[in-house]
Structure formats: C-alpha cells, structure tokens
Amino acid sequence: MAEFLVKNILRYRIPLSVVLILTTLFFGFFLTKIQIDNDTYKAIPASLKEKIEYDKLKEEFTTSISVLCLFEFSSGTLSQKVDSVSAWSEKYRSLKYVANVSSISTMQVPVKGGFLGINSVAIIPGEHADNDTIIRARIKENREFTQLLVSDDETVFGMMINLTDTVNRTSFFKEMTALTDSINRFGNVKAYFTSEAAVSYITDISMKHDFKMLLPICFLIIALLLYRIFRRVLYVLAALLVNAFALIWTFGLMGLTNTPFSVVTSVIPIILFPIGVADAIHIIKTYILRYRENGGNIEQALISTYKEQLTPCLLTSLTTFFGFASFVFSPILWTSIFGLFTGIAVVCAYIFNVLLIPIFLSIEHGNVKSFAPENPPEEKFFGLLWNFIDTISLKTRRWVILVPVLAIFFVIGFRMVHVESNPIMMLPEENLLRKSDKFIEQHFGGTRFFSAVIRKNEEIRTVEDWKTINRISSHIESLDGVGNVTTLLPLLTRVSKLLSGEEISRPAVSMLTSSSGIFGKNYSNLLKTFLSKDRKEVRIGVTCTNDPDIKPTAIARNIELFVKDSCAGWEAVVSGQAVLTEAMSLVLINTQISSLITTFLPVVLCLILFFRSLRTGVFAVIPIIAATGFVYASMGVLGVTINLVTVIIMNTCVGIGIDYSIHFVSGYIYTRKRSSSRFQALQDTIRSKGTPILLNTLIVGIGFLILAFSGFPPVRDFGVLVFISMMVSAFFSLLMLPILIRYFGIGSAIDAKGKSL
C-alpha cells in the first residue's frame, strides 16, 4: 500500500497539484461567505424546556430583552442630573431595536382628577423641573415607583431599556457601547450598562482580535519551531501549506453550507495548526533518517517512511477525529458545529499531509545532501531527560510516589470544579460590561433577571386574585438571593388608595385590567409588560443576586412549588435569561460526560483493532485517562469554570494527547522486532520516540499556549489548559507505558518471541 501510494503520488504530482489548487480556490471563494454569529441564545438547544418557556414568555409579554443602565454622578444639582438623564433617555430611545425606555424623566404616576377620578402626571413636573426641593419631594412621596430609578443619596440614577424581539444584538450593542462611551466623556458622570444579551457583541470583538493578532503569531512561532527542527525552508512550507489547505477547505465548507461562525469555531485554526504539523513532523523526521539510509534515494526513502508512519499517523488522525466529532451529538449548536468541522479539518490535514509532502520532497530530486545534523544539540539535552524517564520507569519503582500525589490532587481539584451559568462572568475583569455588572449589583440587588408568570384559567379581574398575586410577590421577595421584585402592584395600590383608600379595591382592579387604554400610552406599555392580553397571566420580574452559590433554578422551583401548594387554581411558570443560562449548565455537564464517553469508546476500539490486542488498546488509553483527570482537576485548582468554550477542553485533550501513546506503542512494536528483550526495546523506544514526541508536544503546546493572549477569558483558559494537557499527556505516555509494558507486555506475538525483560 505504501509503495503504491508513493509511486502514484510522485508519478501524477503535477495533475494532482493542479486539482488541489483548483479545489482549494473553490472553497476559498465560499470562505468569504461565512457569517459570524455569536448570539449565545441561538446556541441553546431548541428542545430545552426552559427555552420553550422563554420563547412563550416573549410571545405573551413584550420587552423580554432588557438592558439596565446606571449613571453615577460625582457632582451637579438634582435638576441637572434629571435633565441629563432625560436627554440620554431620548438618545437611547432613538437607537434601532429599542421598544421603550423607563427612567425618572419618563415615569408617570396616578393622581386624583380627570373624568374617571384618576389622572396621570410625570413624577418630574415640567413647570418645576429646575426646582430641586420640589423634585426631591416628588421622588420621596413616590418612592415605590422611583426606588430603582434614583438612589437615596441622589448620586446614582437608573434606566431600563427594553428591546424588541427582532433585535440584532451585535449591531445594537455596538451602538449602545458607542453612546455609553460618549456619555462617559463627561467629567462628572460614569455610565454603566449590563445585559446578558450584550455578551455576543463583546465576544465578536474578542474573536476578531484573536484572528487578527493570535493566528499570525501562532503561524510565525510554529514556522520558527519547524525551521529549528528541519533546518530547511522547504519542509517548513510543506508542513504549513498542509494546514492552510485544510483550513481553507474547512471554512469554505462552512460558508458553502451557511453554517454560522462563532467564538468556539474561531479556535479551529489554532487547534489545527499544531495538530496538522504533528503528523508532518513524524513523517519528515522519519523521512530524513530513511533518506540517509537509502543514500539519497527520495522514492525509496518515502516508501520506507510511509511503511513506518502511514498507519500510526492514520490512527492518530482517527482518534483525534473521534475526540472532536463526538461533539456532533451535542444539543448545543456551537459545540456541535465545532466538533463537526474540527473533525473535518483533522481529516483534511491528514489527507493533505499524505498527498502534499511527497510532492514537496520530490522538488529536491537530484539535490543529495544532509538536511540536518545527525546529532542536533537538542538530542544532548533530551538525553538527560530520557535517562531520567528510563530510571524512574524501568530501573526503579520511584514512580509509585506519584500515585498518592495524583490521587490527592484529583480529589481536591474535582471538588472545586463548577459550571458558570452567567455569561457576563466569562468576560474580562476590565471589560465595561463586567465592571457594570459589579456596580449595578450594589445598587440594583443583582443583574440576573428572570420572570415568574402567574397563570389562572380565567381572567384575573377580582380583588382576591390580586391579593393572591400580592402574596406570591411577597413570598418571592423573602427568598434568599432575590434582589428585588417588579410588578404592577405598586401602581394598583396607588390607584386603589386614590379611589377608595384601600390597598386593593375593585374599582382599581377594573380600571387596571381594562383593555380600553384609559391610563394612556405610558401605562398601556407598562400593562403589556406585566399583564397578558387575555388577562389570564401576570408577569413578576425578579432580580437575582450575582452570588454564584445562589441558583436561579432553585428559586424558580421554590416559586412554582409555593404557588402549587398555597394557591389553588393557580400555577407559576418561571423563565427568563438567568434561568435559561443556568439550565444550560446542566446541558454543558451532560455534554461533557456524553462526549467523553463517545470519545473514549471509538478511540479504544481503534487502538484495539490497529494493534490487534485488547491489552495494548487499554494500555495506550491509560495515560490519557490520567492526563484528562489531571487537567480536569487543574480546572478546579486554577478556578477555570466549565462554559460554552471550555467544555471542549477534555475532548481536545483526549483527541490530541492520545497521539503520544500511539506513536510510543507503534515505536515499541517496530523496535521490539529488532530487539532481543522487552527491556532493551523499551529503552530504545524511549530514546527513539521520546524526541519526536517531545518536539511534537512543544509545538502543539506552544501553538495552544498562544491563546493565553486572547482577550476572551474562556479562550485564554482553553489555551493554557490544553498546553498543560499536552505536557502531561506526553509525560504520562513516556512514563506509564514503559511501566505497563515492562510488567505486562502488550499481549501480542511480538512480545511472545522473547521471555526476557
């Protein structure tokens, strides 16, 4: 097979090159058609119960997507601050996709008067808009309406912006950020805003930064490392061109199929460069040795190289493919797309490695000379390391010390891992949205919002109905973790007291639930926000604190059970962004577990089939299981949370880390055939395979470590942890496999030929 493949590639290299170039240009055209979409909401599974309920909430009530703004003044009179907030309200209202804006300047309250005995007036009267004493008195006497709009010390003013359901989050928050930045240029005010919906915009910025800065840096560093290894520009170009072709085909296919591009798929190039180069390193390093052995005969050198490397490289590509392709079954759209196209990229890289490298090497035909020193300087350095590995794994039993140390580390680390359900917490500490989140929590009680929809089978129009709603609202306010609650009750209470002096009266209920719009436009918008059109559902807005120990889903279950047990004929359905994102955490955990299972099973099966030994397949995967556990524990110790990006870390570790086991076992089998004892074969394998494995590890690891400079913390965490994974995977493979093979063998006819160790 190897001989047939090499001879035909060399014979038809010109037409093969033309076909590859033309098809790459075809996919390159569709690469320009890729659409970027970092809207986290679209990544949520459509079948998720919380998403279905959230979609229904948006159908029943308007303004389900909100942005909370706060303005902190360092100076100025009360009237000046109100005027400023009023002007900014108009500017925010002019933005596209804004449904309405609520602030101290737009808030109206009911008063006695008018045809029905009730009228509405602005809290800030126009004729006294410059009188601080009157404004202060009006704010104080209407505190139930203004407590979220003005702080007690009058230094912080709030504003709620409600968006339409058709909002393009990226474009809106780009304008929102620009407007907020312009406000912050004033010397006496600091503007903050927060919304989970804004995460997609921040993510877009980070992703574009990574593509512009990190991808070229990754390309350059890998090129320099390859040149240090090969000492020939031609081989560096060959290895890098393989990746370029694979990326163009992969992303071109995304454009061709109209597949959305997100921050998760943006790491594919950083992943592919080290992976694609890894096979090139093994092929070219082996080729250099065989080239010398065959006296400069390129064809024979390639045939010998492919006989030795074609199968292990295919196996590493397959196991890496399974490591990522297992995500295809993930219910999370971003993760599923990432798994599919990373798997495609890995397969493309393998195919192009096999096809392109012989074409490049054939260019040197007739130019017979040594490519690199037979004993490069790094071999002397690595020799010390191989002596250390040799001593620990084969000559002593000091390795047993690692067992309790790792066990303790695993137990401690596993307990510290947690899932992040607040997407804002994925942003950098210095990001405006992250700072706003902390500041707003101090004044607003939290920034995680959700809604409790209270339902009844008939119209909610009686006094008893609204007393029940009041009781439910009071219960919600009393729950730990609830910052504040917003309902129609303050308005209802005020109207009731104006009409009859009672807290909740029949005339006030009738007036409030009327569909005739007697309260005017401002109140009509308010009613649409909190009362359904058929008057059978009432929405209660809940703000949950940002304490990671407070779970919105736990609060939701408490509300639903309270209504079910204490309010006959009523039911509560709790939904909203905070509940939805926390529900996603469970999906992430399930995705992590299922993807690891669907990764390890085909990987082990491939190893067993290729090595034709159950024992060998199991042994080869043991170092990766240990390395995966080490990385998972490291996540807990380092405080890295599981989120939409970091959920792919474990599979990346398995898919790439298994390569080291494969090359070591393949090298041992190749060496054992030429060795008199298992012990000697292991020593030779450690030295012959240790250097390419370590070089591979350094290139792969450094390629990922470049992500540590990303502006997006989850991507940064991903890069650092995969780097750790590569180092640990290589170390465990070089340490554990010699120990396992020394004592148990690999269960094949190869080991049976010699009994001595």
HELIX and SHEET records of a PDB file:
HELIX    1   1 ALA A    2  ARG A   11  1                                  10    
HELIX    2   2 ARG A   13  LEU A   31  1                                  19    
HELIX    3   3 THR A   40  ALA A   43  5                                   4    
HELIX    4   4 LYS A   49  GLU A   60  1                                  12    
HELIX    5   5 LEU A   78  ARG A   93  1                                  16    
HELIX    6   6 GLY A  126  HIS A  128  5                                   3    
HELIX    7   7 ASP A  132  GLU A  141  1                                  10    
HELIX    8   8 ARG A  143  THR A  146  1                                   4    
HELIX    9   9 ARG A  169  ILE A  183  1                                  15    
HELIX   10  10 GLU A  196  ALA A  198  5                                   3    
HELIX   11  11 VAL A  199  HIS A  209  1                                  11    
HELIX   12  12 ASP A  210  LEU A  214  3                                   5    
HELIX   13  13 LEU A  215  PHE A  230  1                                  16    
HELIX   14  14 VAL A  233  LEU A  256  1                                  24    
HELIX   15  15 THR A  265  VAL A  267  5                                   3    
HELIX   16  16 ILE A  268  GLU A  293  1                                  26    
HELIX   17  17 ILE A  298  ALA A  325  1                                  28    
HELIX   18  18 SER A  326  PHE A  329  5                                   4    
HELIX   19  19 LEU A  333  SER A  362  1                                  30    
HELIX   20  20 PRO A  377  ASP A  390  1                                  14    
HELIX   21  21 THR A  391  LYS A  395  3                                   5    
HELIX   22  22 ARG A  398  ILE A  401  5                                   4    
HELIX   23  23 LEU A  402  MET A  416  1                                  15    
HELIX   24  24 PRO A  423  MET A  426  5                                   4    
HELIX   25  25 LEU A  432  PHE A  444  1                                  13    
HELIX   26  26 VAL A  463  SER A  478  1                                  16    
HELIX   27  27 LEU A  489  LEU A  499  1                                  11    
HELIX   28  28 ARG A  506  THR A  513  1                                   8    
HELIX   29  29 LYS A  521  PHE A  530  1                                  10    
HELIX   30  30 PRO A  552  SER A  566  1                                  15    
HELIX   31  31 GLN A  577  PHE A  611  1                                  35    
HELIX   32  32 LEU A  614  LEU A  638  1                                  25    
HELIX   33  33 THR A  646  ILE A  648  5                                   3    
HELIX   34  34 ILE A  649  ARG A  672  1                                  24    
HELIX   35  35 ARG A  678  LEU A  705  1                                  28    
HELIX   36  36 ILE A  706  PHE A  709  5                                   4    
HELIX   37  37 PRO A  713  PHE A  744  1                                  32    
HELIX   38  38 ALA A  749  ALA A  752  1                                   4    
SHEET    1   A 4 VAL A  98  SER A 103  0                                        
SHEET    2   A 4 VAL A 156  LEU A 163 -1                                        
SHEET    3   A 4 ILE A  65  PHE A  73 -1                                        
SHEET    4   A 4 VAL A 189  THR A 194 -1                                        
SHEET    1   B 2 GLN A 108  LYS A 112  0                                        
SHEET    2   B 2 ILE A 118  ALA A 122 -1                                        
SHEET    1   C 4 VAL A 482  THR A 486  0                                        
SHEET    2   C 4 GLU A 537  CYS A 544 -1                                        
SHEET    3   C 4 ARG A 448  LYS A 456 -1                                        
SHEET    4   C 4 TRP A 570  SER A 575 -1                                        
END                                                                             
